[in-house]
Amino acid sequence: MSAPLRPRPAAPSGPAASRDRAVPTSRLLTVGVVGAGRVGAVLGAALAAAGHRVVAVSGNSGASRARLALLLPEVPRRPAVAVAHAAADLLLIAVPDDRLADVVADLAEQGGLRPGQVVAHTSGAHGLAVLGAAVAAGARPLALHPAMTFTGTPDDLARLDGISYGVTAPAELRPLAARLVADLGGVPEWVAESDRPLYHAALAHGANHLVTLVNEATDRLRDAGVSRPEKVLAPLLRAALENALSLGDDALTGPVSRGDAGTVRRHLARLTATAPESVPAYLALARRTADRAIAAGRLRPVDAQSLLGVLADSGREVAA
């Protein structure tokens, strides 16, 4: 797999430049990837396509081996500590959030990390603190999270073009981080260490809960006798998403934004009879929609009273 190198950021000048002399921002990197999940395998392939030398990758499951055969077929598969030893410049750790600290600690304890080596992780939830064991071993910490959902297939490579990366980095590593993101075809969003949980919560709330919401709507349409709910939903949801991204709360439509208490009451009655498991989510989202509609001036508080009463009554019934 090959691709032209991405344009690189201009070299820094001034006091920061003297601190960055040891950071390899102007040459190709020797890279190792720990974790051949959907994210690690794809980013490894993208770095290789940008010209970097991916020398080793770890991943033991059958799914990991299948991904590597598709995305990094010529890169040797090694134990994690061997990958760390081989990665002279950059070690990319792409493992689940709750395993990250243990993986970093194990690599440090086994002597896999070295002074000056950049150790980066792809977790959105964590910043630099989780790399404490790597820093203690003399490595340089970097948090590099792609704001994208992955399938772990070659199709993901095209989706990387133009996406954002939530980056947390020490000042001296910012030039390298910006260069890596540019090589991956992305745009850096600099996220403070203390803001990583909020950053990740926003992405999970938007993307993961969107999948749940769409599938809930699909199931309820099937309950209503619609044979192809995806055909009904696709144009509606695409328009709603585009409008929300461009117009914000001005994109709100529907019975809640109009204060149609009777319609919402009938929704809740039928949901309770047909799919009671959907009622709490409907109530929570309807109440938050009403709050936002009122704050945006799209729903007058006086017109919202009956609607808010319906939501409160139904909420008490669910709690009981």
N, C-alpha and C positions, 0 to 999 in steps of 0.2 A: 504494500500500500504506500502510495507516495502522493505528496501534494506540495505546492509551493509554500515556502515559509511565509508566515504572516508578517506584516510590517511591525517593527519593534518600536517601543517608545524611545524618545530621545534620551540620551544619557543625561543624568542629573548633573548639576553643577553646584558649587558652593560647599558649605561644611558637610552636607549629607554625602557628597560625592566621595570625600575622603574616607568616610565610614563604610562605603559600599565597595571599596576596591577588591575585597575578597569575595564578593558576591558575583557569580558567573553570569552577568546579564548580557554578554555580547558573544557567547559561543553556544554551541549545541551541548546539551547536558546528557550525562549518563544517568539513566532513570531506572529505578526498580519499583514495582507495584506490589503491595501486600494487600491481597483481597481481590479475587477475580469475579466479584459480583457484577451486577449490571453496570454500576458506575465505574468501578475500577478498570474493568476490561475495556470499556468504551473510551475512557480518558487515556488509558495507556495507548490504545490504537490511535487516538487523535494526536497525542504527543509524538508518536512514531511518524505519523503522516506529516507533522510539522518539521520533521528532520531530526528530532532528538533520538538518542540511542537507548531504547528500552532493552535492558540486558537480562532481566529476570522478573518473574512474576510468581506469586503464590496463589494456590487455590486447589482444594482437594476434592470438592464434590463433583459429581457427574455433570451438573449444570455448569460449574466453573470450567471444567475441561472442554465442554462443548463450546462455551463462549470463546475460550482461548483459541480453539481450532478455527473459529470463524474470524476472530479479530486480531489475534497475535500468533499466527500459526508457527512462526519461526523463532519465537521467544521461548527460552527454556523455562520450564516450571520447576520451582525450587521451594524448599521450606522457607518460611518467613525470614528466619535469621540469615540464611544464605542470600536471600534477596537484598536484605539490608546491607550485607557486606559488599555485594556487587554494585550497589547504587552509590557511585562515588559522589555524585552531585545532589541528586534529588531522590528521596524515598517518599513515594505517595502511598498513604495508608487509607484504604477504602473499605472499611469494615462497619458493621452496625454500630450505632451510637453507644449503646450500653457496653459494647466490647472494647471500645477504642482505648480507654485508659489501661486496661489489662494488657492489650496487645503491645502498646507502647512500653509499658513497664517490663514485659517479658523480653522485648527486644533489647532494652537497656541492660537488663540483668544478664543476658546472654552475650553481652559485648558486641551486639550487632550495629550499634550506633557509634559514630565517630565525630570528633570536633570539626566544626565547619560544614558538616553535611546538612542540607536542608531537609527537614522532616515535615511533610505537609499531610494534612488529612482532609477528607471531603465531606465531613459532617456539617450540616447546617446548624445543629443544636449547640455545638461546642466551638469555643474559640481557641485561645492559646494555652489556657491553664491545663487542659487535658494532656498537653505535651510536656508537662513538667519533668517527667523522667528523661525525656529526650534532651531537654535543655540542660539538665544536670549532667548529662553525658557529653555536653559541649555542642550539641546539634542546634540548628537554628529553626525556630518553630514557624509554621505557616498554616492558616486555615483557609481552604480554597473550596468553596461549595458551589457547584453548578445549580442554578435555579431552573431545573428541568426535570421532567420525569423520564425514566429510562426503561427500555425493554431489554437491553443487553444484546442487541443485534446490530449489524452494520447500518441499519436504517437510522440509528441514533446519531451517527456521525454528521449527517446533513442537518439534524435538528440543533446541533451545537452552534451553528453559525448565527452570531448576533445575540446569543443569550447573555444574561447577567450572571456574574459570579460574586457571591458574598465573600469578601476577603477581609481577614483580620491578620495583620502582620506588624512586626516591629518596624520602626521607621527605616532601618537599614535594609530591610528586605522588600520594601515597597517597589523599588524598580524591578526586581526579579519577579515579584508577583504580577506586576502590570505586564511584563514581557510574556510570562507564561499564559496569562489570560488572553493576550493578543494572539499568541501562537495557536491557542485553542479556538480562535475566531470569536472570542467573547468580549464583554465589557465589564470592568471591575466596579463593584459597589463596595465601598469601604465601610465596614461594620465594626463598631466599637466592641470590645470584649464584653462589656456589660449588656450590650444589646443583642447578643447572639440568640438567647432564648426567645426574645420578642420577634426578631427577624425570622427565626425558624417557625415559630407559632403562626405567623402571618402566612407563610408559604403553605404550611400544612393545612391551615384553616381554609385557604383559598383553593388549593389543588386537591388534597386528599378528601376533604369534605365535599368538594364539588362532585367527585366520582360517586360518593355515597348518595348525594342529593339526586343526581341524574338517574342512578339506578333505582332509588325510591320512586321517582316520578315514572320511570319505565314500568315498574311493578304495578303501580296503581292504575296506569293506563291499561295494562293487561287485565287487571281486575274489572275494569270498566268495559271489557270486550274489544279493545283495540288490538288488532292482530299484529300490526307492525308499529309499535310505539316509537321506535327509533326514527322512523320516517316522519312521524308527527313532531317529535321533539327537536330533530336536528336543526331545521331552519329557525325555529323559535329560540332555542338556546344559543345558537350562534349569534343571532341578532341581539339577544339580551346581553351576552358577554361583550360584544363589540360596543354596545351602547353604554354599558356600565364602565368599561375602561375609558371611554371617551367623554362621557357625560357625568360620571359619578352618580350621586343620589338623584339627579335629574332624570336618570333612566328608569326610576321606579314607576311601575304601572301595576294594575291589578286591584283586587278588592281591598286589600289592606291599605294601600296608598290612597284609596278613595274613601275609606272609612265605611265600607259596606258590611256592616255588622251582620245582617241577615245572611249574606252569602257565606261569610266565614263560619257562622253558626251551622249552616247546612254542611259545609265542608267537614267540620269537626264531628257532626253527628254521623255522617256516612263513614268517615275514617274510623271512628270508634267501633262501628259495627263491622267494618270490613277488614281493617288493618290497624288494630289498636296500638301495635308497636310503632306506628308512624306518628301517632298523635303528639308525643312529647317533642319530637323534632319540629313538627309543624308549628306547635305553640311557641317554641323558643324562637324560631325564625320569624314568625308573624309578629311577635312582640318586638323583636329587634328591628324589623322592617317598619313597624309603626313608629318606634322611637326615632329612627332616621328620617322618616317622612315628615314627622312633626318638626324635627330640628332643621330640616331643609326647607320648611315652609310649604311643602306640598300637601300637608294634611293639617288643617286647623285643629288646635286642641279641643275646641267645642265639638267639632265633627268626629273626633276620635273617641269621645266618651263611651258611646254604646259599644264600639268595637273593643275598646280596652276592657269593658265590663264582660263581654263574651269571653275574651281570652283569660281573664282572671277567674271567671266561674269554671271554665273548662280546666284550667290549671289546678284549681282546688279539687276538682273531681278526679283528675289523674293522680294527685298526691294522696287522695283518700283511698 
